[in-house]
């Protein structure tokens, strides 16, 4: 690509791509059509995801899928943000996009596909008037999501109902993240979600990511092949043959339960999003349960939904500490790029607000926050290797290099 045609700015997406499916490809196609002169940057979770379990596919495989499906540059959202609440996930991901110095547009899929319906909700959730309404809902015994939606509807009316659906909900958090970082000047784009709904088990031409992962776990490879883009299936088939997918936290079930049983109530209370008193319920559930499914079932309540319990169990197993999570992601780690992405990296070398990491050894030259974040990443991947069909050795994160769908020139990157 000549410098004359190289993109100088980019549109960004925060994602998991586990696996990269037809809906994801459609989103990137729409974004390319809307922003033909921009590169496409994806900030993607690594070894573990927001749903509180291991990513079925390795981060490098998913980065390759994304590059073959329309992305130009894939950066990593570190574990301490990726396996967190929607608010923290969005704030970390959007912060990474903004800190590239080249992203001036943030895009996402949503059920409504209409910013005019989502923006009032983002403003309402940041309003001081919401807090007393939220507390009232929690005191009524509602779950946090239900209490938040009720409070928002009381504050802004029917527009608050957009929180009923998960992609709308996450889209609102992306808009809030732009407000949080003081960057409402950045263009936001949303496109209507295509295919089956989030977590849907309905078999359609475009199945949900959760159903695709279930087929992987069940060994329904023939169904999976017909449902994925061909380039994604090629990577899945390769990794399946090597025994590297799907990763399942249940493969370490006894280890997770052992960790939970060995923790004191004080240690449990320090887990993220552990409200006062919940540590007693967690301790009791850990003592009674003999499977992870039983633990989740015994610990969850109307107020504390299963997704929240899953994330707490994961943080316990991985030995993560929320106190080691800085306000902002301290570096931009590159997982993969193509020719256009390589041009964006050259721009980022000048314009990025954070160190850009292509080789793990660069982390050693960064500050304490960056090293603590990467140590958590390494610990997480060491344990994720035990979740594979054929468990792998530790230390893999120090050996990881970006996926390059070009002939890279990395001179000057350390």
Steps between C-alpha positions, in 0.01 A plus 500: 500500500642839404530769766259708293225241549587410858228581755583782739198446724289206607162379618510279807304204635517336845443127469555139606454314168472159670470381227492759220167427331282630219347774714847631584601492133182691407576766763852557362364509145249770600772694677730479196219626278426789739868592544677393179805720557562388858676199638310267732647442847359229728572491872441136593496304826775244553481163676184560704178683423237723650267205557745368761651200326790401277495618141436192287771604254843649557532876463741468206255274315219746555723788389575309179127441447434871543775600257373253242147628563558872448706645787834674439650510849413296809604618846453318830261598777685372809342243728435741787253687277387219268361274775309778676163670507361657184592845628863408567527297178372794293704761682821301456433418134397850398794643692737281297342615174535865598857456619611378157489862390358393163144387585244775446192277461368232737253246359290220646202281427173541689150362488353846434770612255405860581719741698206730568350225716823414682653842568224614744558181700874570523433853627238374743729239653757771568244728664521559875121471508527130414669391824207533745275323250755222464532457876123475530492217248778311676319538831195343334715191438550548127819384330742778417415491123126502572529777757711707262253463215205585727682808627585611148141458380380710792755764407471520119186303420458231237846568352641316801361174365796476264688337790277192467731355234870418548656666196303819560622486857863464398458770235377740766813418701719588198327839481548547873868413459541777244342738751720366780818565302377845395489408132146564388661661194575147374244375249285208619339262250263213568370236262200269560608160629449225243416134553387322816476695823771507761522159677221369279492124445292540184654334195501760223725577204687735733508327842603678818853475637373304800344234277818479290705445816253237617543314171875514550471355850257232381716405203239604243769597251287444189243753621774742593663479158181601322435789742839674500666707229739269311811681626384461861423131450848438357655635819261306727574178309873560533482565873263209562743263328780629723290454817498872572123561494257534650637619834249438780526623858317181602819309414647661814177465698653336809779754504252788492293345779813425703604863474155622603485261796844605622420874504397676818188712505725805520675393180167432330373845598795656313389351166367755248130586531467303825238698691509497882365169627533313170825342621298287747289363216808434285672311782193288566451423131868404460474265796189326367560488124681217326474653150533853369139490380391421856715782637350754261149376574545516880672838501283696256191692609259745338732777614824323402458336158706207380727705273620697800561181699691348207736796484566487873577126483735565208685778681536273802645217288741729316612674819415842362486811714285795400736729692763431234276631222598858413246758395617465140656218299875579517614373157369397157598143420478403133347160423495528121502727196488510120646756256253771598555415864874531453445854367287576808780373723736749338250775579463372855874510552466878481146559626427229759453613859635167632793267431424269206614144575580254220738278697431392857853583607417868458280473812813467715594857411164645602373616838362308797137524386579354158703217650224413750238495223717275283581268791126446544479427126778242527346331805165483325643344186704248702176379658305518174748254351363246749149556359597367154414152367877442496638712785796716408802633690522831680702799390326538165429872531871583504535320165196646322556717191242682289317333214636669187297479180773697323879512488562692823766763549526527876827693515496756776238322710742363761 
